[in-house]
Amino acid sequence: MKKILVLLGILVFCGVASASQMNTGCGLGTMLLGDKKDTKLMQILITCTNGTTTNQSIGITLDIDAFKCKKTSSWASNKTVEEFVQANMDSIVRDVAQGEGDTITSIAQILEIEDVDTFAHKLQDNFALIFPSKDVEFAYVAEAIVVISHS
């Protein structure tokens, strides 16, 4: 009876994990069966294989191409924004307050935003949200800028 419950639990977990159409993750299952994602059963099998062999976690962490695991470009650009904000906090405060400046242009380039003027005005309009206090941490500022850029 315990084996049946454990198996049922695994199937439910894998079914929930693969509920999103064509979103099976990465790992050994994706590497071996990734081109066969056309049925729900195959999606569940791929997701279970990726999850139970733990190579999905390793593949994402180490950015391993063989497992078809890639960090998203947005993750990389968000990290770059955070580093940029940390290094240029005083200039960013000034430029966001003015609604223009080199730091805003640089952040727009990092985030691949084409309409810099609209982005600058969005930041200026949300100045109080980005900088809620004079002691705000750079990580909060970077996250707020990224969130506003996607709104």
C-alpha positions in Angstrom: 0.0 0.0 0.0 2.9 2.4 0.8 4.4 1.8 -2.6 1.2 2.7 -4.3 0.9 5.9 -2.3 4.5 6.9 -3.0 4.0 6.2 -6.7 0.7 8.1 -6.7 2.5 11.0 -5.0 5.3 11.1 -7.5 2.8 11.0 -10.4 0.8 13.8 -8.9 3.9 15.9 -8.3 5.2 15.3 -11.8 1.7 16.0 -13.3 1.5 19.3 -11.5 5.1 20.2 -12.4 4.5 19.6 -16.1 1.0 21.3 -16.1 2.3 24.1 -18.3 2.2 23.1 -21.9 5.8 22.6 -23.3 7.4 23.7 -20.0 9.3 20.6 -18.9 12.4 22.2 -17.6 15.9 21.0 -18.5 18.0 17.9 -17.6 18.4 14.3 -18.7 14.7 14.0 -19.7 14.8 17.0 -21.9 18.1 15.9 -23.4 16.9 12.5 -24.3 13.2 13.1 -25.0 12.9 16.8 -25.5 11.7 16.6 -29.1 8.8 14.4 -28.1 6.9 16.9 -25.9 3.7 16.7 -28.0 1.7 14.6 -25.5 0.9 15.2 -21.8 2.3 11.7 -21.0 5.6 12.6 -22.6 5.7 16.0 -20.8 5.1 14.2 -17.5 7.8 11.6 -18.2 10.3 14.3 -19.2 9.5 16.4 -16.1 9.8 13.4 -13.8 13.1 12.4 -15.3 14.5 15.9 -15.0 13.3 16.3 -11.4 14.1 12.8 -10.0 17.7 12.6 -11.4 18.6 16.0 -9.9 20.6 16.9 -13.0 18.2 19.7 -13.7 19.4 21.6 -10.6 23.0 20.9 -11.5 22.4 21.9 -15.1 20.8 25.2 -14.2 23.4 26.1 -11.6 26.4 25.3 -13.9 24.6 26.5 -17.1 25.3 23.2 -18.9 24.3 23.2 -22.5 24.3 19.4 -22.8 21.2 19.3 -20.5 19.7 22.1 -22.4 19.9 24.3 -19.3 20.5 28.0 -19.9 20.2 30.9 -17.5 17.7 33.4 -18.9 19.0 36.6 -20.4 16.7 38.5 -18.1 18.5 36.9 -15.1 21.8 38.0 -16.4 20.6 41.6 -17.2 19.0 41.9 -13.8 22.3 40.9 -12.2 24.1 43.4 -14.4 21.6 46.2 -13.4 22.2 45.4 -9.7 26.0 45.7 -10.2 25.6 48.9 -12.1 23.3 50.4 -9.5 25.7 49.5 -6.7 28.6 51.2 -8.5 26.6 54.3 -9.6 23.9 54.9 -6.9 24.5 58.7 -6.4 24.4 59.4 -10.2 21.3 57.2 -10.6 19.4 59.1 -7.9 20.2 62.4 -9.6 19.4 61.2 -13.1 16.1 59.5 -12.0 15.1 62.7 -10.2 15.8 64.7 -13.4 14.2 62.1 -15.7 17.3 61.9 -18.0 21.0 61.2 -17.9 23.8 58.7 -18.7 23.0 56.2 -16.0 19.4 55.9 -17.2 20.6 55.4 -20.8 23.1 52.8 -19.6 20.4 50.9 -17.6 18.1 51.0 -20.7 20.9 49.5 -22.8 21.5 46.7 -20.2 17.7 45.9 -20.2 17.5 46.3 -24.0 15.0 49.0 -23.8 14.7 51.0 -27.1 12.6 53.9 -26.0 14.9 55.5 -23.4 12.8 58.7 -23.1 9.7 56.8 -22.0 11.8 54.6 -19.7 13.3 57.7 -18.1 9.9 59.3 -17.5 8.6 56.0 -16.0 11.5 56.1 -13.6 11.1 59.7 -12.8 7.3 59.2 -12.2 8.2 56.4 -9.8 11.0 58.1 -8.0 9.4 57.7 -4.5 8.9 54.0 -5.1 12.4 53.4 -6.3 14.0 55.5 -3.5 11.6 55.2 -0.5 14.2 56.5 1.9 17.7 57.9 1.9 19.0 54.6 3.3 17.6 52.4 0.6 19.7 49.5 -0.4 21.1 49.2 -3.9 19.5 45.8 -4.4 16.1 47.2 -3.7 16.7 50.1 -6.2 17.9 47.7 -8.9 14.8 45.4 -8.4 12.4 48.4 -8.5 14.0 49.6 -11.7 13.7 46.2 -13.3 10.1 45.9 -12.2 9.2 49.3 -13.5 10.9 48.6 -16.8 8.6 45.6 -17.3 5.4 47.6 -16.4 
